[in-house]
Amino acid sequence: MKRIALIGLPFDEHSSFMRGAAEAPPLIRRALWSGAGNLWSESGIDLGAPGVLYDAGDIEGSPGDAPEKISRAVAGLLEQGFVPVCLGGDHSVTYPIVRSFRRFFPTLAVVDFDAHPDTYDEFQGDRLSHGCPFARIMEAKLADRLIQVGVRADTGELRAQARRFGIRTIEMDDWREDLVLEIDGPVYVSVDMDVLDPACAPGVSHHEPGGCTTRMLLRAIRALRGSIVGADIVEFNPRRDASGITAAACAKILKELAGKMLAAGD
């Protein structure tokens, strides 16, 4: 049986507007284990059963060595046969994560649920910015295919980058309730919490109105046809989540991702 490994990546040094995402991992765990809910996914998987979830703790490191530490830690989990779910942190962590996955999966597609493409060549002089991870991933050929869903904050430069890298973009205006992504082979899923409308997830640094509901996102995850081999949940900023709504949404998304990974035939 597959085992899910949770690993916290408390890094936000490459955030461009507001810090705070580094504080997210323990808040996501607290919401996941809260007595306010249970550990069953909607697909009928008991994540609280013995041996299903393993918590690998948080990675510690300075801004300079964080990418290498992230890559080593994720690779270590993959070597042990775990399916990693990484808890960010800002979106810059996805680059070193996917770098590790590429070593284990010669064929790899990435699905990014996000309000922003995050494909700038550099942002504010930082090529490792949380606005750049997918440029680094695609230029290094770490993914064979990138699909970005929920985009609604595009620019001319980002549209040019999408053409350059052959990215499939499903803008928010084109996202329908019955969206089904059909992908052959291994899939890595990245969930930037600002893909959700701020009404559903106020605890993000970059509020971008006009996003999807939590239900739309969960349906898209559960309808995805492909083998999900790993995932991250990033850009949750607890400093803007006074009500705890965003932490609860992160925990719910985590449960449904894990349930999807553990479901028969996945």
KEKE-3310 file (N, C-alpha, C; in steps of 0.2 Angstrom, whole numbers, plus 5000, padded with zeros to 4 digits):
npx = (5004:5002:5011:5008:5019:5021:5029:5036:5039:5046:5048:5050:5058:5059:5048:5039:5030:5024:5029:5027:5021:5030:5026:5016:5016:5014:5002:4994:4995:4989:4976:4972:4973:4963:4950:4939:4935:4936:4947:4944:4944:4933:4932:4932:4943:4952:4962:4967:4970:4982:4998:4996:4998:5013:5023:5035:5041:5048:5058:5074:5084:5094:5091:5100:5104:5092:5085:5094:5093:5079:5078:5086:5079:5066:5070:5075:5063:5056:5065:5063:5051:5039:5025:5027:5019:5021:5021:5021:5026:5032:5029:5041:5047:5043:5051:5064:5058:5052:5063:5069:5060:5061:5072:5067:5057:5056:5047:5036:5023:5016:5004:4997:4988:4983:4982:4992:5004:5018:5030:5039:5055:5064:5060:5059:5073:5076:5079:5075:5063:5046:5038:5044:5046:5041:5047:5060:5058:5054:5063:5074:5070:5063:5050:5039:5027:5017:5003:4992:4980:4966:4972:4972:4979:4987:5001:5009:5022:5022:5012:5020:5030:5023:5020:5033:5037:5028:5016:5001:4987:4973:4963:4955:4942:4939:4937:4927:4914:4914:4927:4940:4955:4965:4979:4993:5003:5015:5010:5013:5006:5003:4997:4993:4987:4981:4974:4961:4946:4947:4937:4935:4948:4956:4968:4981:4995:4993:4979:4968:4954:4940:4942:4942:4930:4931:4925:4925:4939:4942:4934:4940:4953:4949:4944:4954:4963:4976:4991:4995:5009:5015:5014:5011:5006:5005:5009:5000:4996:4997:4996:4986:4975:4964:4952:4954:4950:4957:4967:4959:4954:4966:4969:4958:4960:4972:4968:4960:4968:4977:4968:4965:4977:4979:4969:4961:4970:4977)
npy = (4994:5011:5025:5040:5054:5068:5084:5098:5114:5127:5141:5157:5167:5171:5178:5191:5201:5200:5193:5178:5166:5156:5152:5143:5128:5121:5126:5121:5107:5107:5111:5099:5089:5093:5091:5096:5090:5075:5062:5056:5055:5062:5052:5040:5036:5032:5042:5042:5029:5017:5018:5025:5039:5048:5059:5069:5080:5097:5105:5112:5127:5139:5154:5152:5139:5132:5127:5116:5108:5105:5098:5087:5081:5078:5069:5059:5054:5049:5039:5030:5025:5033:5044:5060:5074:5090:5104:5121:5137:5148:5149:5146:5135:5124:5122:5116:5105:5098:5096:5085:5075:5073:5065:5052:5050:5048:5052:5065:5075:5091:5098:5113:5122:5138:5156:5164:5163:5161:5161:5171:5176:5182:5190:5206:5206:5193:5177:5166:5168:5168:5170:5164:5150:5140:5144:5141:5127:5123:5127:5120:5108:5099:5095:5086:5091:5105:5110:5124:5129:5140:5152:5170:5182:5187:5192:5201:5197:5185:5178:5176:5168:5157:5153:5150:5140:5130:5129:5123:5133:5135:5147:5156:5160:5151:5139:5126:5118:5104:5100:5090:5083:5074:5064:5055:5044:5048:5061:5077:5088:5104:5116:5132:5142:5154:5151:5149:5159:5174:5175:5162:5159:5169:5170:5172:5180:5187:5193:5189:5192:5184:5170:5152:5141:5132:5119:5118:5116:5104:5095:5096:5090:5077:5073:5072:5062:5052:5047:5052:5057:5065:5080:5098:5110:5127:5144:5148:5160:5163:5175:5182:5176:5176:5170:5157:5150:5148:5139:5128:5125:5122:5110:5102:5101:5094:5082:5077:5076:5067:5056:5054:5050:5038:5030:5016:5010:5021)
npz = (5000:4996:5004:5012:5013:5023:5022:5028:5022:5027:5020:5014:5009:4996:4992:4985:4989:5002:5017:5027:5023:5026:5039:5037:5037:5051:5054:5044:5047:5060:5057:5049:5059:5067:5079:5074:5063:5053:5047:5035:5017:5004:4995:5002:5009:5023:5030:5043:5047:5053:5048:5036:5034:5036:5045:5041:5046:5047:5036:5040:5037:5030:5019:5008:5007:5006:4994:4990:5001:5001:4990:4993:5004:4999:4989:4997:5003:4992:4988:4999:4995:4998:4995:4992:5000:5000:5011:5009:5014:5001:4983:4977:4981:4974:4963:4967:4972:4961:4954:4961:4959:4945:4944:4947:4939:4923:4914:4916:4920:4925:4934:4938:4949:4950:4952:4946:4933:4936:4929:4926:4919:4927:4943:4950:4950:4955:4951:4957:4962:4969:4959:4948:4947:4938:4926:4928:4930:4917:4908:4912:4908:4917:4917:4906:4902:4905:4913:4917:4928:4931:4930:4931:4931:4921:4910:4897:4895:4902:4895:4883:4888:4890:4877:4873:4881:4878:4886:4892:4896:4906:4908:4921:4917:4908:4914:4918:4928:4925:4922:4916:4917:4907:4908:4903:4912:4925:4937:4944:4956:4959:4971:4972:4984:4981:4970:4973:4975:4985:4994:4998:5002:5011:5017:5010:5001:4990:4985:4973:4965:4959:4958:4959:4967:4982:4981:4967:4964:4971:4964:4952:4955:4959:4948:4939:4928:4928:4935:4951:4958:4967:4977:4981:4992:4993:4997:5007:5018:5035:5042:5036:5039:5049:5053:5051:5040:5028:5032:5035:5022:5016:5023:5019:5005:5005:5011:5001:4990:4995:4996:4983:4978:4985:4981:4973:4958:4956)
capx = (5000:5006:5011:5009:5023:5020:5035:5035:5045:5044:5053:5047:5063:5058:5041:5040:5026:5023:5031:5022:5020:5035:5023:5010:5016:5011:4995:4990:4994:4984:4969:4971:4972:4959:4944:4933:4933:4939:4953:4942:4943:4927:4932:4931:4949:4953:4969:4969:4972:4989:5003:4994:5001:5019:5025:5043:5043:5049:5065:5077:5089:5095:5089:5105:5104:5085:5084:5097:5090:5073:5079:5088:5074:5061:5073:5075:5057:5055:5069:5060:5044:5034:5022:5027:5015:5025:5018:5025:5031:5030:5029:5048:5049:5041:5057:5068:5054:5051:5070:5070:5055:5063:5077:5064:5051:5059:5041:5033:5018:5015:4998:4998:4982:4986:4980:4997:5008:5024:5034:5044:5062:5066:5056:5063:5080:5077:5077:5072:5057:5040:5035:5048:5048:5039:5052:5066:5057:5053:5070:5078:5067:5061:5043:5038:5021:5014:4996:4991:4973:4964:4975:4968:4983:4993:5004:5012:5028:5020:5009:5025:5033:5018:5021:5040:5038:5022:5012:4993:4984:4966:4961:4949:4936:4937:4937:4921:4913:4915:4934:4943:4962:4967:4986:4996:5009:5015:5008:5014:5001:5005:4991:4994:4981:4978:4969:4954:4944:4949:4931:4936:4955:4958:4975:4986:4998:4991:4972:4966:4947:4937:4944:4937:4928:4935:4922:4928:4946:4941:4931:4946:4958:4946:4942:4961:4965:4983:4994:4998:5015:5017:5010:5013:5001:5009:5007:4996:4999:4993:4995:4980:4970:4962:4947:4956:4946:4962:4970:4954:4954:4972:4968:4953:4963:4977:4964:4957:4974:4980:4964:4966:4984:4979:4963:4963:4971:4980)
capy = (5000:5018:5029:5048:5058:5075:5087:5105:5118:5134:5146:5163:5172:5173:5181:5197:5206:5200:5187:5175:5159:5151:5150:5139:5121:5119:5128:5116:5101:5108:5110:5092:5084:5096:5088:5099:5086:5069:5061:5053:5059:5061:5046:5035:5033:5033:5044:5041:5022:5016:5018:5029:5046:5049:5066:5069:5086:5102:5106:5118:5129:5146:5155:5150:5132:5129:5123:5110:5104:5103:5093:5081:5079:5075:5063:5054:5051:5045:5033:5026:5023:5037:5048:5066:5080:5096:5110:5127:5140:5151:5144:5145:5128:5119:5121:5111:5098:5095:5094:5079:5071:5071:5059:5046:5049:5050:5055:5069:5081:5095:5102:5119:5126:5145:5162:5167:5158:5161:5160:5176:5174:5185:5195:5210:5204:5187:5172:5160:5171:5164:5172:5161:5143:5136:5146:5137:5120:5121:5128:5114:5102:5095:5092:5086:5095:5109:5113:5128:5130:5145:5159:5176:5188:5186:5198:5200:5193:5178:5174:5175:5163:5151:5150:5148:5133:5126:5128:5124:5137:5135:5153:5155:5162:5145:5133:5124:5113:5097:5100:5083:5083:5067:5064:5048:5044:5052:5068:5081:5093:5110:5120:5138:5143:5160:5149:5150:5166:5177:5173:5155:5158:5175:5169:5172:5186:5190:5192:5190:5191:5180:5164:5146:5139:5126:5114:5117:5114:5097:5091:5095:5086:5071:5070:5071:5056:5051:5044:5058:5054:5069:5087:5103:5116:5133:5151:5150:5165:5163:5181:5185:5171:5177:5166:5150:5147:5146:5133:5123:5124:5118:5103:5098:5099:5089:5075:5075:5074:5060:5051:5052:5046:5031:5026:5010:5011:5028)
capz = (5000:4996:5011:5010:5018:5024:5024:5029:5019:5029:5017:5010:5007:4989:4991:4982:4991:5009:5020:5031:5020:5030:5045:5036:5038:5057:5054:5040:5051:5065:5054:5047:5064:5072:5081:5071:5057:5053:5042:5029:5011:5002:4991:5006:5011:5030:5031:5050:5048:5054:5042:5030:5034:5039:5045:5040:5050:5043:5034:5042:5033:5028:5012:5003:5006:5006:4988:4990:5007:4999:4985:4996:5008:4995:4986:5002:5004:4986:4989:5003:4993:5000:4990:4996:4999:5003:5013:5009:5010:4995:4977:4975:4984:4969:4958:4970:4973:4955:4952:4964:4956:4939:4945:4948:4934:4917:4911:4921:4919:4931:4934:4943:4950:4952:4949:4942:4929:4939:4923:4924:4919:4934:4946:4955:4951:4958:4947:4961:4965:4969:4952:4943:4948:4932:4921:4930:4929:4910:4905:4914:4905:4922:4916:4899:4900:4911:4913:4922:4928:4936:4929:4929:4932:4916:4907:4890:4896:4904:4889:4879:4891:4889:4871:4873:4884:4876:4892:4891:4901:4906:4912:4925:4913:4904:4919:4919:4933:4923:4919:4917:4914:4905:4907:4903:4916:4932:4937:4950:4957:4963:4972:4975:4987:4978:4964:4976:4976:4991:4999:5000:5005:5012:5020:5005:5001:4984:4984:4966:4965:4953:4957:4959:4974:4985:4978:4960:4964:4973:4959:4947:4958:4959:4941:4936:4925:4928:4942:4955:4962:4973:4977:4986:4994:4994:4997:5012:5023:5041:5044:5033:5040:5056:5054:5050:5034:5023:5035:5034:5015:5015:5026:5015:4999:5007:5012:4994:4986:4997:4995:4976:4977:4988:4978:4968:4951:4955)
cpx = (5004:5005:5012:5014:5022:5027:5034:5041:5043:5049:5048:5051:5062:5052:5043:5036:5025:5026:5026:5020:5024:5031:5017:5011:5013:5004:4991:4989:4989:4977:4967:4969:4967:4953:4938:4930:4936:4944:4951:4941:4936:4926:4932:4937:4950:4961:4972:4971:4979:4993:5001:4998:5007:5021:5032:5045:5044:5057:5068:5083:5089:5092:5094:5105:5098:5084:5087:5094:5083:5073:5081:5083:5069:5064:5073:5069:5055:5059:5066:5053:5038:5031:5022:5022:5018:5020:5022:5022:5028:5031:5036:5050:5048:5047:5061:5065:5054:5058:5072:5066:5058:5068:5073:5059:5054:5053:5037:5029:5017:5008:4998:4991:4984:4983:4985:5001:5015:5029:5039:5051:5066:5061:5059:5070:5081:5075:5075:5066:5051:5036:5039:5049:5046:5044:5058:5064:5057:5060:5075:5076:5065:5054:5042:5032:5019:5007:4994:4983:4971:4967:4971:4972:4989:4995:5007:5018:5026:5016:5015:5029:5029:5019:5028:5040:5032:5017:5005:4990:4977:4965:4955:4942:4934:4936:4929:4920:4915:4922:4937:4950:4964:4975:4989:5002:5009:5014:5010:5009:5004:4999:4993:4987:4977:4974:4962:4952:4945:4943:4932:4943:4958:4966:4980:4989:4995:4984:4971:4959:4945:4940:4939:4935:4932:4932:4924:4935:4946:4939:4937:4951:4955:4945:4949:4962:4972:4985:4998:5003:5018:5013:5013:5007:5005:5005:5001:4999:4995:4992:4989:4974:4967:4956:4948:4953:4951:4965:4966:4954:4960:4972:4964:4956:4969:4974:4962:4963:4977:4975:4964:4972:4983:4973:4965:4964:4975:4987)
cpy = (5006:5021:5036:5050:5065:5078:5095:5109:5126:5140:5151:5168:5175:5176:5188:5203:5206:5193:5184:5167:5154:5148:5145:5132:5118:5121:5123:5109:5102:5108:5103:5088:5087:5091:5090:5095:5079:5068:5056:5057:5057:5055:5040:5032:5036:5035:5043:5034:5021:5015:5021:5035:5046:5056:5066:5076:5091:5102:5112:5120:5137:5147:5152:5143:5128:5125:5116:5105:5101:5097:5086:5077:5075:5069:5057:5051:5047:5039:5028:5023:5027:5041:5055:5071:5085:5102:5116:5132:5144:5146:5143:5138:5123:5117:5115:5104:5094:5092:5087:5074:5068:5065:5053:5045:5052:5054:5059:5075:5084:5099:5107:5123:5133:5151:5166:5162:5156:5158:5165:5173:5176:5190:5199:5208:5197:5181:5166:5163:5167:5165:5168:5153:5139:5138:5141:5129:5118:5122:5123:5107:5096:5092:5092:5090:5099:5112:5117:5130:5135:5152:5164:5182:5187:5192:5196:5196:5186:5174:5172:5169:5156:5148:5147:5141:5128:5124:5128:5128:5137:5141:5152:5156:5156:5139:5132:5118:5106:5096:5093:5084:5076:5068:5057:5049:5048:5059:5071:5087:5098:5114:5126:5140:5150:5158:5150:5158:5168:5176:5166:5154:5165:5175:5168:5179:5190:5189:5194:5188:5187:5173:5158:5145:5133:5120:5113:5114:5106:5093:5090:5090:5078:5068:5070:5064:5055:5049:5050:5055:5059:5076:5092:5107:5122:5139:5153:5154:5166:5170:5185:5180:5171:5172:5159:5147:5144:5139:5127:5120:5120:5111:5099:5096:5094:5082:5073:5073:5067:5055:5049:5048:5039:5027:5021:5012:5017:5027)
cpz = (5000:5003:5009:5016:5018:5026:5023:5026:5021:5027:5013:5008:5000:4987:4989:4986:4999:5011:5025:5029:5024:5036:5044:5038:5045:5057:5050:5044:5057:5063:5052:5053:5069:5073:5078:5065:5058:5047:5036:5023:5009:4997:4995:5009:5018:5031:5038:5051:5049:5048:5036:5029:5038:5039:5046:5044:5045:5042:5037:5038:5032:5021:5007:5002:5006:5000:4988:4996:5005:4994:4988:5000:5004:4991:4991:5003:4998:4986:4993:5001:4995:4994:4994:4995:5003:5005:5014:5014:5004:4989:4974:4977:4978:4964:4961:4971:4966:4952:4955:4960:4949:4939:4945:4943:4928:4913:4916:4919:4925:4929:4940:4943:4953:4948:4945:4939:4932:4934:4921:4924:4925:4936:4951:4956:4954:4953:4950:4964:4965:4963:4947:4943:4941:4926:4922:4928:4921:4906:4906:4911:4911:4922:4908:4897:4907:4909:4919:4922:4933:4935:4927:4931:4927:4914:4900:4890:4898:4899:4884:4881:4890:4882:4870:4875:4882:4882:4890:4897:4900:4911:4916:4922:4909:4908:4920:4925:4932:4920:4921:4913:4913:4903:4907:4907:4922:4931:4944:4950:4961:4964:4976:4978:4985:4972:4967:4976:4984:4996:5002:5004:5006:5014:5014:5004:4995:4982:4976:4965:4958:4952:4958:4966:4976:4982:4970:4960:4966:4968:4953:4949:4957:4952:4937:4934:4924:4935:4946:4959:4967:4972:4982:4986:4996:4994:5002:5017:5029:5043:5042:5034:5047:5057:5054:5044:5029:5025:5034:5027:5013:5017:5021:5008:5000:5007:5005:4990:4988:4996:4987:4975:4979:4985:4973:4961:4950:4956)
residu = (MET:LYS:ARG:ILE:ALA:LEU:ILE:GLY:LEU:PRO:PHE:ASP:GLU:HIS:SER:SER:PHE:MET:ARG:GLY:ALA:ALA:GLU:ALA:PRO:PRO:LEU:ILE:ARG:ARG:ALA:LEU:TRP:SER:GLY:ALA:GLY:ASN:LEU:TRP:SER:GLU:SER:GLY:ILE:ASP:LEU:GLY:ALA:PRO:GLY:VAL:LEU:TYR:ASP:ALA:GLY:ASP:ILE:GLU:GLY:SER:PRO:GLY:ASP:ALA:PRO:GLU:LYS:ILE:SER:ARG:ALA:VAL:ALA:GLY:LEU:LEU:GLU:GLN:GLY:PHE:VAL:PRO:VAL:CYS:LEU:GLY:GLY:ASP:HIS:SER:VAL:THR:TYR:PRO:ILE:VAL:ARG:SER:PHE:ARG:ARG:PHE:PHE:PRO:THR:LEU:ALA:VAL:VAL:ASP:PHE:ASP:ALA:HIS:PRO:ASP:THR:TYR:ASP:GLU:PHE:GLN:GLY:ASP:ARG:LEU:SER:HIS:GLY:CYS:PRO:PHE:ALA:ARG:ILE:MET:GLU:ALA:LYS:LEU:ALA:ASP:ARG:LEU:ILE:GLN:VAL:GLY:VAL:ARG:ALA:ASP:THR:GLY:GLU:LEU:ARG:ALA:GLN:ALA:ARG:ARG:PHE:GLY:ILE:ARG:THR:ILE:GLU:MET:ASP:ASP:TRP:ARG:GLU:ASP:LEU:VAL:LEU:GLU:ILE:ASP:GLY:PRO:VAL:TYR:VAL:SER:VAL:ASP:MET:ASP:VAL:LEU:ASP:PRO:ALA:CYS:ALA:PRO:GLY:VAL:SER:HIS:HIS:GLU:PRO:GLY:GLY:CYS:THR:THR:ARG:MET:LEU:LEU:ARG:ALA:ILE:ARG:ALA:LEU:ARG:GLY:SER:ILE:VAL:GLY:ALA:ASP:ILE:VAL:GLU:PHE:ASN:PRO:ARG:ARG:ASP:ALA:SER:GLY:ILE:THR:ALA:ALA:ALA:CYS:ALA:LYS:ILE:LEU:LYS:GLU:LEU:ALA:GLY:LYS:MET:LEU:ALA:ALA:GLY:ASP)
# end
